[in-house]
Amino acid sequence: MPQHTHALGALIASRICHDLVSPLGAIGNGLELMGLSGTMEGPEMALIAASAAQALARVRLFRLAFGQAEDDHVTRAEELRDILGTLHAGGRITLTLQITAPLPRPMAQILLLGLLCVEQALPQGGQLAVSQTPEGWQIVATAARLAPDVDLWRALCAEGPWPRPTPAQVHFQLLHHCLAAQGATLQRQLTDTEFRVTL
């Protein structure tokens, strides 16, 4: 029987990311060995190593966020901290991540997709904080200037029609699908300097 479009897309994403993780990891290991042996030193080596680490972290993020999420699988808190810490190291966005226990794979996927969505509200950088509260998981963006896409967030909260998606916005529709699959909802609060999303 043919797979549903979403399921097929998740399998494709999982396959692509799976095939890229190993060679990217090997590049990182090779660069580390070269650094230890003193074969290459200097800012060029540091730039290559940082870029390889960022690429590997991004592929690992995409595998969790866009790949297949089995109900009986879990994602370790250490893995999430490692991936997100690498991606935000030295960037315009400062991340505070309060995750201490393993998460069911579907919840980890929803949380990462939500983080990608909220992050787009920080075009000039700012602070992101992720924590678990009695109401659910909260993602809070704080900055002097916030710019969430009003139409996308209205559609995500079933308050309006979906605009035509672009590749840079695909995670909004995927988050909508994942929330519906889990019977979950999303709430948002916006002030001049804070954007709070509860999943």
SETOR-477131 format. One line per 4 residues: number of its first residue (from 0); their letters; for each residue x, y, z of N, C-alpha, C. Coordinates in nm, 3 decimals, always signed. Layout:
NUM	A	X/Y/Z/X/Y/Z/X/Y/Z | ...
***
This chain:
0	MPQH	+0.085/-0.119/+0.000/+0.000/+0.000/+0.000/+0.089/+0.125/+0.000 | +0.063/+0.224/-0.086/+0.144/+0.346/-0.088/+0.135/+0.420/+0.045 | +0.246/+0.482/+0.084/+0.250/+0.558/+0.208/+0.177/+0.691/+0.190 | +0.116/+0.741/+0.299/+0.060/+0.876/+0.300/+0.171/+0.975/+0.268
4	THAL	+0.135/+1.087/+0.206/+0.235/+1.185/+0.163/+0.326/+1.228/+0.277 | +0.267/+1.256/+0.395/+0.349/+1.300/+0.508/+0.443/+1.189/+0.553 | +0.391/+1.066/+0.563/+0.475/+0.954/+0.607/+0.589/+0.930/+0.508 | +0.558/+0.939/+0.380/+0.661/+0.920/+0.279/+0.767/+1.029/+0.288
8	GALI	+0.724/+1.154/+0.307/+0.819/+1.264/+0.323/+0.909/+1.245/+0.443 | +0.851/+1.196/+0.555/+0.932/+1.171/+0.675/+1.035/+1.062/+0.650 | +0.997/+0.957/+0.577/+1.090/+0.851/+0.546/+1.204/+0.901/+0.457 | +1.170/+0.985/+0.360/+1.274/+1.043/+0.273/+1.371/+1.127/+0.355
12	ASRI	+1.317/+1.212/+0.444/+1.403/+1.295/+0.528/+1.493/+1.209/+0.615 | +1.437/+1.103/+0.674/+1.516/+1.014/+0.758/+1.629/+0.949/+0.679 | +1.598/+0.906/+0.558/+1.699/+0.840/+0.474/+1.812/+0.935/+0.437 | +1.777/+1.055/+0.393/+1.878/+1.153/+0.354/+1.968/+1.187/+0.472
16	CHDL	+1.905/+1.217/+0.586/+1.985/+1.255/+0.703/+2.070/+1.140/+0.752 | +2.015/+1.018/+0.749/+2.092/+0.901/+0.792/+2.217/+0.884/+0.706 | +2.203/+0.903/+0.575/+2.316/+0.883/+0.486/+2.419/+0.995/+0.495 | +2.379/+1.112/+0.544/+2.473/+1.224/+0.556/+2.545/+1.229/+0.690
20	VSPL	+2.484/+1.172/+0.794/+2.543/+1.182/+0.928/+2.680/+1.115/+0.933 | +2.691/+0.995/+0.877/+2.819/+0.922/+0.887/+2.935/+0.994/+0.819 | +2.922/+1.039/+0.694/+3.037/+1.109/+0.633/+3.068/+1.241/+0.700 | +2.966/+1.313/+0.747/+2.993/+1.438/+0.818/+3.064/+1.412/+0.950
24	GAIG	+3.022/+1.306/+1.018/+3.090/+1.269/+1.142/+3.234/+1.229/+1.117 | +3.258/+1.158/+1.006/+3.394/+1.117/+0.972/+3.482/+1.239/+0.942 | +3.425/+1.337/+0.874/+3.501/+1.461/+0.847/+3.540/+1.528/+0.978 | +3.443/+1.537/+1.071/+3.473/+1.598/+1.201/+3.580/+1.523/+1.276
28	NGLE	+3.574/+1.389/+1.274/+3.675/+1.308/+1.342/+3.812/+1.326/+1.277 | +3.814/+1.333/+1.144/+3.941/+1.353/+1.075/+4.003/+1.488/+1.108 | +3.921/+1.591/+1.113/+3.971/+1.724/+1.149/+4.025/+1.726/+1.292 | +3.955/+1.655/+1.380/+4.002/+1.650/+1.519/+4.138/+1.580/+1.529
32	LMGL	+4.155/+1.471/+1.455/+4.283/+1.400/+1.456/+4.395/+1.486/+1.397 | +4.364/+1.560/+1.291/+4.463/+1.648/+1.231/+4.503/+1.758/+1.329 | +4.405/+1.808/+1.404/+4.436/+1.910/+1.503/+4.523/+1.857/+1.614 | +4.497/+1.735/+1.659/+4.576/+1.675/+1.767/+4.719/+1.646/+1.722
36	SGTM	+4.734/+1.610/+1.595/+4.868/+1.577/+1.545/+4.948/+1.701/+1.506 | +4.881/+1.817/+1.504/+4.949/+1.940/+1.466/+4.967/+1.954/+1.317 | +4.896/+1.870/+1.239/+4.909/+1.876/+1.093/+4.860/+2.010/+1.039 | +4.751/+2.056/+1.095/+4.694/+2.184/+1.052/+4.659/+2.267/+1.174
40	EGPE	+4.699/+2.392/+1.174/+4.667/+2.483/+1.283/+4.634/+2.619/+1.223 | +4.571/+2.704/+1.304/+4.541/+2.838/+1.257/+4.392/+2.861/+1.240 | +4.355/+2.983/+1.203/+4.213/+3.018/+1.191/+4.142/+2.941/+1.080 | +4.213/+2.904/+0.975/+4.150/+2.828/+0.868/+4.100/+2.694/+0.919
44	MALI	+4.185/+2.626/+0.998/+4.148/+2.497/+1.055/+4.028/+2.512/+1.149 | +4.029/+2.616/+1.230/+3.919/+2.640/+1.323/+3.788/+2.664/+1.249 | +3.795/+2.740/+1.138/+3.676/+2.768/+1.060/+3.619/+2.641/+0.996 | +3.706/+2.558/+0.942/+3.662/+2.433/+0.880/+3.599/+2.340/+0.985
48	AASA	+3.664/+2.331/+1.100/+3.614/+2.243/+1.206/+3.478/+2.291/+1.257 | +3.464/+2.423/+1.276/+3.336/+2.478/+1.323/+3.226/+2.456/+1.221 | +3.259/+2.473/+1.093/+3.160/+2.453/+0.987/+3.115/+2.306/+0.979 | +3.210/+2.215/+0.994/+3.176/+2.073/+0.991/+3.087/+2.036/+1.109
52	AQAL	+3.117/+2.091/+1.227/+3.035/+2.063/+1.345/+2.894/+2.119/+1.327 | +2.884/+2.239/+1.270/+2.753/+2.299/+1.245/+2.673/+2.215/+1.145 | +2.738/+2.169/+1.039/+2.669/+2.089/+0.938/+2.618/+1.958/+0.997 | +2.700/+1.892/+1.078/+2.659/+1.767/+1.141/+2.542/+1.790/+1.236
56	ARVR	+2.550/+1.896/+1.318/+2.442/+1.926/+1.411/+2.312/+1.957/+1.337 | +2.322/+2.028/+1.225/+2.201/+2.063/+1.149/+2.136/+1.938/+1.089 | +2.217/+1.847/+1.037/+2.161/+1.723/+0.982/+2.096/+1.641/+1.092 | +2.158/+1.635/+1.209/+2.098/+1.562/+1.321/+1.967/+1.627/+1.365
60	LFRL	+1.962/+1.761/+1.364/+1.838/+1.832/+1.396/+1.730/+1.799/+1.293 | +1.765/+1.803/+1.165/+1.668/+1.776/+1.060/+1.615/+1.633/+1.069 | +1.702/+1.539/+1.107/+1.656/+1.400/+1.120/+1.551/+1.388/+1.230 | +1.570/+1.458/+1.341/+1.473/+1.453/+1.450/+1.347/+1.533/+1.419
64	AFGQ	+1.364/+1.649/+1.355/+1.250/+1.737/+1.332/+1.166/+1.696/+1.212 | +1.231/+1.649/+1.105/+1.159/+1.620/+0.980/+1.149/+1.472/+0.948 | +1.221/+1.389/+1.020/+1.221/+1.246/+0.991/+1.107/+1.172/+1.057 | +1.111/+1.041/+1.045/+1.007/+0.956/+1.100/+1.016/+0.952/+1.252
68	AEDD	+0.902/+0.969/+1.320/+0.898/+0.971/+1.467/+0.814/+0.854/+1.517 | +0.879/+0.749/+1.564/+0.808/+0.632/+1.614/+0.766/+0.654/+1.759 | +0.643/+0.610/+1.793/+0.590/+0.633/+1.927/+0.671/+0.565/+2.036 | +0.735/+0.452/+2.004/+0.807/+0.376/+2.106/+0.954/+0.414/+2.116
72	HVTR	+0.997/+0.517/+2.044/+1.135/+0.563/+2.052/+1.144/+0.685/+2.143 | +1.262/+0.706/+2.201/+1.285/+0.823/+2.286/+1.408/+0.898/+2.235 | +1.413/+1.025/+2.271/+1.528/+1.109/+2.238/+1.591/+1.155/+2.368 | +1.720/+1.131/+2.382/+1.789/+1.165/+2.506/+1.803/+1.318/+2.520
76	AEEL	+1.793/+1.365/+2.643/+1.811/+1.507/+2.670/+1.950/+1.553/+2.629 | +2.051/+1.466/+2.651/+2.188/+1.502/+2.616/+2.204/+1.525/+2.466 | +2.132/+1.446/+2.386/+2.140/+1.463/+2.241/+2.081/+1.597/+2.199 | +1.968/+1.633/+2.256/+1.906/+1.761/+2.223/+1.996/+1.877/+2.265
80	RDIL	+2.054/+1.869/+2.384/+2.142/+1.976/+2.432/+2.266/+1.988/+2.342 | +2.320/+1.874/+2.300/+2.439/+1.876/+2.216/+2.409/+1.938/+2.080 | +2.300/+1.896/+2.017/+2.264/+1.949/+1.885/+2.235/+2.098/+1.892 | +2.146/+2.138/+1.981/+2.104/+2.278/+1.987/+2.216/+2.367/+2.040
84	GTLH	+2.297/+2.316/+2.132/+2.410/+2.394/+2.181/+2.510/+2.424/+2.073 | +2.537/+2.325/+1.986/+2.630/+2.345/+1.875/+2.575/+2.446/+1.775 | +2.446/+2.434/+1.743/+2.386/+2.522/+1.643/+2.381/+2.668/+1.688 | +2.367/+2.691/+1.817/+2.353/+2.828/+1.866/+2.483/+2.884/+1.925
88	AGGR	+2.589/+2.808/+1.921/+2.716/+2.855/+1.977/+2.768/+2.976/+1.898 | +2.788/+3.086/+1.966/+2.844/+3.205/+1.903/+2.752/+3.276/+1.806 | +2.623/+3.240/+1.804/+2.530/+3.302/+1.712/+2.459/+3.422/+1.771 | +2.365/+3.476/+1.694/+2.290/+3.593/+1.739/+2.183/+3.558/+1.841
92	ITLT	+2.151/+3.428/+1.850/+2.047/+3.383/+1.943/+2.110/+3.304/+2.056 | +2.081/+3.345/+2.179/+2.128/+3.274/+2.298/+2.019/+3.178/+2.344 | +2.055/+3.051/+2.362/+1.957/+2.948/+2.396/+1.977/+2.898/+2.538 | +1.866/+2.892/+2.613/+1.863/+2.828/+2.743/+1.771/+2.708/+2.734
96	LQIT	+1.824/+2.589/+2.758/+1.750/+2.466/+2.736/+1.738/+2.390/+2.868 | +1.617/+2.380/+2.919/+1.594/+2.308/+3.045/+1.523/+2.176/+3.016 | +1.602/+2.083/+2.965/+1.553/+1.947/+2.938/+1.647/+1.852/+3.009 | +1.594/+1.772/+3.100/+1.679/+1.685/+3.182/+1.647/+1.538/+3.165
100	APLP	+1.531/+1.504/+3.108/+1.490/+1.365/+3.095/+1.464/+1.331/+2.949 | +1.473/+1.202/+2.915/+1.442/+1.162/+2.777/+1.299/+1.200/+2.739 | +1.280/+1.230/+2.612/+1.148/+1.266/+2.561/+1.100/+1.160/+2.463 | +0.970/+1.129/+2.465/+0.919/+1.044/+2.357/+0.950/+1.109/+2.223
104	RPMA	+0.986/+1.028/+2.126/+1.030/+1.081/+1.996/+0.929/+1.179/+1.933 | +0.797/+1.151/+1.935/+0.703/+1.249/+1.878/+0.703/+1.382/+1.951 | +0.722/+1.380/+2.085/+0.726/+1.506/+2.159/+0.853/+1.583/+2.130 | +0.964/+1.511/+2.116/+1.090/+1.578/+2.078/+1.076/+1.644/+1.942
108	QILL	+1.009/+1.576/+1.849/+0.987/+1.633/+1.717/+0.903/+1.760/+1.725 | +0.794/+1.757/+1.801/+0.709/+1.874/+1.816/+0.787/+1.989/+1.878 | +0.867/+1.959/+1.980/+0.943/+2.063/+2.048/+1.045/+2.128/+1.954 | +1.114/+2.047/+1.875/+1.213/+2.102/+1.781/+1.146/+2.183/+1.670
112	LGLL	+1.034/+2.133/+1.619/+0.962/+2.210/+1.517/+0.912/+2.342/+1.574 | +0.861/+2.338/+1.697/+0.817/+2.461/+1.762/+0.931/+2.559/+1.780 | +1.048/+2.507/+1.814/+1.165/+2.592/+1.832/+1.204/+2.657/+1.700 | +1.200/+2.582/+1.591/+1.231/+2.637/+1.458/+1.131/+2.746/+1.420
116	CVEQ	+1.005/+2.725/+1.454/+0.901/+2.825/+1.423/+0.922/+2.952/+1.504 | +0.943/+2.938/+1.634/+0.959/+3.055/+1.721/+1.087/+3.130/+1.686 | +1.190/+3.057/+1.650/+1.319/+3.119/+1.617/+1.306/+3.220/+1.504 | +1.212/+3.198/+1.413/+1.195/+3.290/+1.302/+1.139/+3.425/+1.345
120	ALPQ	+1.092/+3.434/+1.469/+1.044/+3.562/+1.520/+1.158/+3.651/+1.569 | +1.283/+3.602/+1.558/+1.400/+3.675/+1.607/+1.493/+3.709/+1.489 | +1.451/+3.794/+1.397/+1.535/+3.822/+1.280/+1.665/+3.893/+1.313 | +1.669/+3.963/+1.426/+1.791/+4.035/+1.466/+1.857/+3.972/+1.588
124	GGQL	+1.816/+3.850/+1.621/+1.873/+3.782/+1.737/+1.796/+3.810/+1.864 | +1.839/+3.744/+1.970/+1.772/+3.760/+2.099/+1.796/+3.639/+2.185 | +1.700/+3.610/+2.272/+1.712/+3.497/+2.363/+1.598/+3.399/+2.340 | +1.631/+3.271/+2.347/+1.532/+3.164/+2.342/+1.545/+3.081/+2.469
128	AVSQ	+1.433/+3.046/+2.528/+1.433/+2.962/+2.648/+1.330/+2.851/+2.631 | +1.371/+2.729/+2.660/+1.283/+2.613/+2.651/+1.274/+2.549/+2.788 | +1.151/+2.529/+2.837/+1.134/+2.469/+2.970/+0.999/+2.399/+2.976 | +0.988/+2.307/+3.072/+0.862/+2.236/+3.093/+0.788/+2.297/+3.210
132	TPEG	+0.660/+2.326/+3.192/+0.576/+2.386/+3.295/+0.454/+2.297/+3.316 | +0.373/+2.324/+3.420/+0.249/+2.245/+3.437/+0.155/+2.254/+3.317 | +0.164/+2.363/+3.240/+0.078/+2.380/+3.123/+0.132/+2.305/+3.001 | +0.258/+2.266/+3.003/+0.320/+2.199/+2.890/+0.458/+2.257/+2.864
136	WQIV	+0.516/+2.222/+2.751/+0.645/+2.276/+2.712/+0.629/+2.419/+2.664 | +0.716/+2.507/+2.713/+0.712/+2.647/+2.672/+0.840/+2.687/+2.601 | +0.822/+2.760/+2.494/+0.933/+2.820/+2.421/+0.913/+2.970/+2.424 | +1.009/+3.041/+2.480/+0.995/+3.185/+2.498/+1.105/+3.257/+2.423
140	ATAA	+1.066/+3.346/+2.333/+1.161/+3.430/+2.259/+1.155/+3.570/+2.317 | +1.271/+3.627/+2.346/+1.279/+3.760/+2.403/+1.377/+3.844/+2.322 | +1.334/+3.963/+2.285/+1.421/+4.052/+2.207/+1.360/+4.191/+2.205 | +1.442/+4.289/+2.171/+1.392/+4.426/+2.157/+1.297/+4.436/+2.038
144	RLAP	+1.320/+4.352/+1.937/+1.234/+4.352/+1.817/+1.194/+4.209/+1.786 | +1.064/+4.184/+1.787/+1.009/+4.053/+1.752/+0.928/+4.066/+1.623 | +0.938/+3.964/+1.537/+0.867/+3.972/+1.410/+0.810/+3.836/+1.371 | +0.716/+3.780/+1.453/+0.655/+3.654/+1.411/+0.567/+3.675/+1.289
148	DVDL	+0.562/+3.575/+1.202/+0.478/+3.582/+1.083/+0.333/+3.562/+1.126 | +0.256/+3.669/+1.124/+0.119/+3.667/+1.178/+0.033/+3.565/+1.105 | +0.039/+3.561/+0.973/-0.046/+3.470/+0.896/-0.015/+3.323/+0.925 | +0.113/+3.290/+0.938/+0.151/+3.152/+0.966/+0.106/+3.111/+1.106
152	WRAL	+0.122/+3.198/+1.202/+0.082/+3.163/+1.339/-0.069/+3.156/+1.353 | -0.142/+3.241/+1.280/-0.288/+3.232/+1.282/-0.332/+3.098/+1.222 | -0.270/+3.059/+1.112/-0.304/+2.931/+1.050/-0.270/+2.814/+1.142 | -0.155/+2.822/+1.207/-0.111/+2.716/+1.297/-0.207/+2.698/+1.414
156	CAEG	-0.268/+2.808/+1.457/-0.363/+2.804/+1.569/-0.508/+2.795/+1.521 | -0.528/+2.757/+1.394/-0.662/+2.739/+1.335/-0.745/+2.866/+1.342 | -0.681/+2.980/+1.322/-0.751/+3.108/+1.325/-0.757/+3.173/+1.187 | -0.707/+3.105/+1.086/-0.706/+3.161/+0.952/-0.656/+3.059/+0.853
160	PWPR	-0.664/+3.089/+0.724/-0.619/+2.996/+0.620/-0.467/+2.990/+0.612 | -0.417/+2.881/+0.557/-0.274/+2.866/+0.538/-0.228/+2.946/+0.417 | -0.128/+3.030/+0.431/-0.068/+3.093/+0.312/+0.011/+2.989/+0.234 | +0.043/+3.021/+0.111/+0.124/+2.929/+0.030/+0.261/+2.913/+0.096
164	PTPA	+0.300/+2.789/+0.133/+0.426/+2.771/+0.207/+0.547/+2.787/+0.118 | +0.656/+2.828/+0.178/+0.786/+2.833/+0.112/+0.876/+2.731/+0.181 | +0.989/+2.693/+0.120/+1.079/+2.599/+0.186/+1.123/+2.646/+0.325 | +1.137/+2.777/+0.344/+1.181/+2.829/+0.473/+1.070/+2.825/+0.578
168	QVHF	+0.948/+2.790/+0.537/+0.835/+2.789/+0.631/+0.771/+2.652/+0.646 | +0.828/+2.550/+0.585/+0.764/+2.419/+0.582/+0.743/+2.361/+0.721 | +0.827/+2.399/+0.817/+0.814/+2.343/+0.951/+0.685/+2.386/+1.020 | +0.624/+2.496/+0.978/+0.497/+2.537/+1.037/+0.387/+2.434/+1.005
172	QLLH	+0.376/+2.394/+0.878/+0.274/+2.296/+0.842/+0.305/+2.159/+0.900 | +0.433/+2.125/+0.909/+0.469/+1.997/+0.968/+0.436/+1.995/+1.117 | +0.459/+2.107/+1.186/+0.421/+2.115/+1.328/+0.271/+2.099/+1.343 | +0.194/+2.162/+1.256/+0.048/+2.148/+1.260/+0.009/+2.001/+1.247
176	HCLA	+0.069/+1.931/+1.154/+0.038/+1.789/+1.133/+0.075/+1.707/+1.257 | +0.192/+1.731/+1.314/+0.238/+1.653/+1.430/+0.152/+1.678/+1.552 | +0.112/+1.803/+1.573/+0.022/+1.834/+1.684/-0.112/+1.761/+1.669 | -0.167/+1.763/+1.547/-0.294/+1.696/+1.522/-0.282/+1.546/+1.545
180	AQGA	-0.170/+1.488/+1.503/-0.149/+1.344/+1.518/-0.143/+1.303/+1.665 | -0.096/+1.394/+1.751/-0.085/+1.365/+1.894/-0.205/+1.416/+1.973 | -0.301/+1.478/+1.905/-0.416/+1.535/+1.975/-0.377/+1.651/+2.064 | -0.270/+1.721/+2.028/-0.218/+1.831/+2.110/-0.259/+1.966/+2.049
184	TLQR	-0.246/+2.069/+2.129/-0.279/+2.204/+2.085/-0.162/+2.297/+2.112 | -0.174/+2.417/+2.062/-0.069/+2.517/+2.078/-0.132/+2.649/+2.120 | -0.068/+2.719/+2.213/-0.113/+2.851/+2.255/+0.003/+2.949/+2.242 | -0.028/+3.074/+2.217/+0.076/+3.175/+2.200/+0.036/+3.304/+2.267
188	QLTD	+0.136/+3.377/+2.314/+0.117/+3.509/+2.375/+0.228/+3.600/+2.323 | +0.190/+3.718/+2.276/+0.288/+3.810/+2.218/+0.278/+3.946/+2.286 | +0.394/+3.996/+2.333/+0.404/+4.133/+2.381/+0.509/+4.205/+2.297 | +0.542/+4.326/+2.335/+0.642/+4.401/+2.257/+0.778/+4.334/+2.257
192	TEFR	+0.812/+4.267/+2.366/+0.947/+4.211/+2.378/+0.950/+4.061/+2.406 | +0.834/+3.995/+2.412/+0.832/+3.853/+2.445/+0.727/+3.779/+2.362 | +0.768/+3.664/+2.309/+0.678/+3.577/+2.235/+0.682/+3.441/+2.303 | +0.570/+3.401/+2.362/+0.563/+3.278/+2.442/+0.472/+3.179/+2.375
196	VTL	+0.522/+3.058/+2.350/+0.445/+2.952/+2.287/+0.443/+2.832/+2.381 | +0.323/+2.778/+2.403/+0.306/+2.660/+2.489/+0.256/+2.545/+2.404 | +0.326/+2.432/+2.413/+0.293/+2.313/+2.335/+0.241/+2.201/+2.426
***
